[in-house]
Amino acid sequence: MPTPSTPRKSPGRPPRISREEVIEAGRRIVAEQGADRLTMRRLAAEVGSTPMALYHHVRDKEELLLLLLDEYAERTMRRPEPSGTPREQTIAAAAAIHDALRDCPWAAELLTADDLMSPTALWFVEQIVDGLIRSGLTPEQAVRGYRAIWYYTLGQITITAAAANRRTRDPRPTRRAQIFTALDPAELPRLARLADRWAAITAEDTYLDGLRALVDGLITDQGGNADRSLG
């Protein structure tokens, strides 16, 4: 009696892939090469499949980026303990966002688009807006205040990461350092006096100091001056 033959796979048929494999491959591409290098074709090559097969797991590149952001937020963002005052609540929530993004430049890079928001991170946004409203700001002022805090936080992370990358690629002194050594004290007296200390001062981690000053400015006179400063 003849032995049944083993079914043969169709030639060229891509292997089955899981949603987890797609997300992991996307994270790897973004972390190593940047978000701009992530395409569905590049992702398919990474997992050994076809672009059409990926659409069974994600609708498009933007959905994948949102999944990456939310997965990272779930793993790293820690909700702070309840704070005693609205001001402390606002500062703690913003600091938690900063701490989560500081060690993940690719996530900060994605968020510069300003139209990608992790659902998990919305809890922290709620805490900032709520803290500002309870400090006396109107809801509209609180949203503007949140935006100011967000831009400050993201800007600090992005600039710090870019400076670190530059030093890694080229440890030589920057052109800025050369310019500061040749300042004319008659024209720029303050900067000339600070020239030899400028690099050390600007390298300090002053995020929390700046955050506290920003929040204090936003809630001055319980929001009375905040509206004018934010337009």
Helices and strands as residue ranges (DSSP letters): H 19-33, G 35-37, H 40-47, H 51-54, H 61-76, H 86-102, H 105-111, G 119-121, H 122-134, H 139-169, H 175-180, H 189-194, H 198-202, H 207-218, G 220-223, H 226-230
